[in-house]
Every structure is written in structure tokens, then in C-alpha cells.
Amino acid sequence: ALPLAGRRRSRSVACAEECRERSVSFRLQQGGGAPLFYRPASRIIRDLGVLALAAHGRQHQRAPRVLDAMSGSGVRALRYSHEANASFVHANERMFGEHPLR
């Protein structure tokens, strides 16, 4: 592990138009609302999660069911559904109003 002084700070971004990560496209901002949290630097971790879930589904010969308890922007949940062929994905995030990733 790098000492704290040597680490790069990753920042969240807002895609006012359309963002893309692997097989999914999404928007993080709708209308005049505040942007959702999304860190592009965490893509590799999401890649590994999708890979692990897909392998688990193949090993057990059934489509996995997923609870994404702190989904943030919901990109991981979208990728579980599209790339790991999850049969059910429940993405939970404490948000008031309508979620822009519908």
C-alpha cells in the first residue's frame, strides 16, 4: 500500500449527457438536479465484481440474484443485470424523489 501522501485522490464526475461503462450507458444528472456519485477510477473493481458474479452463476448453473445495498449511481447494479445475467437485482440507495437511472 502506498503511504497517504503518495496516493492520488480520485474524484467523482457528472456526465450531463451520457456516460458509458463497458456494456451500459447511463446519465448521472437529470434536469437541474444534483449529480449522482460516480467514480470512473473504480471501474476495475466493478469489472471484478461482474466477473465474480458471472463465474458464480456459471458454477452453480443458475442466474444469480443480487442486492446492491449502497448503490450510489446504480452503475454496478446495471452491469450485474446486463453483463452477469443476474435474474434479479435490487439496488438500494437512500434518495428522495425519482432516481434518474430508471
N, C-alpha and C positions, 0 to 999 in steps of 0.2 A: 504494500500500500504506500502511496505517496504521502509525504507529510502535507498537512493542510495548506501550507504556503505554496506547494508545488502543484496543487490541483487547479484545474480550470473550472470556473463556475459555468454551469450550463444554464441557459435561460429558456424561459417558455416563449412561445411565439404565438401570434394571432394571424390566421390566414383569412383575410377578409373575403377573398374569392374562394378558391378551392384548394385544399391540401390533398396530397396523395401519399400513402404509405403502403408499399407493396401492392396488394390487390384491391385496396379500399380507397375511396375518395370521400372527403368529408369537408365540412365548413366548421370553423370554430367560432364564428361570430355571425349573429343574425340581427339584421336591422341595426339599431343603435345600441344594442346590449353589450355588456362587458364580455370580453373574450374568455373562453374556457382555458383551462390549464392543459398545455400540450408541450412536451419536451422532445424535439426531434432526436436529441442525443441518446434518448432511452430506447430508440428503435431496436437496437441489438438485443436488449432484454425482452422486448415484446416478441422479436423473432424467435428467441429461445423458448419463450412460453408457448407460442403457437406450435413450434416444432415438438415440444414435450407433450402437449395435449394431443396432437395428431398421432404421435407414436403410441401414446397410452390408448387411444381409440383403436388403433390397428392391433395392438397387443391383446386387447380384451374383446376384439371383434364386435364393437358396438360404438355408436356415436356418443361422445361424452356430453355430459350436462355440466354447465359452468355457472358459478356465482362469482361475479366480479364485484366484490363488496365495496371497493372505493374506486369507482371507475373514472373519476375525473372527466376527461373529454369523451370517454367511451370508445376510443380507438382500439384498445386491446379487445374489448367485447366484440366490436365489429369484425376484427381479424379472427377471433375464435370462431365466429359464425361462418365467415366466408372461407377461411383457409384451413381450419382444423375440422370442418364439418360437424361442429357441435350441434346436437339436436335441440338444445335449449340453452339460452344464455340469459341470465338475469343480471343486468348492470344496475347497480345501486349507487346513487350519489345524492347527497343532500343538496338539493337545488330547489329553489322556489320558481314557480311558473313552468312554462313549457320548455323542454330540453331541445336545443337546436339540432341534435343529431337524430331526428325522428325519421 
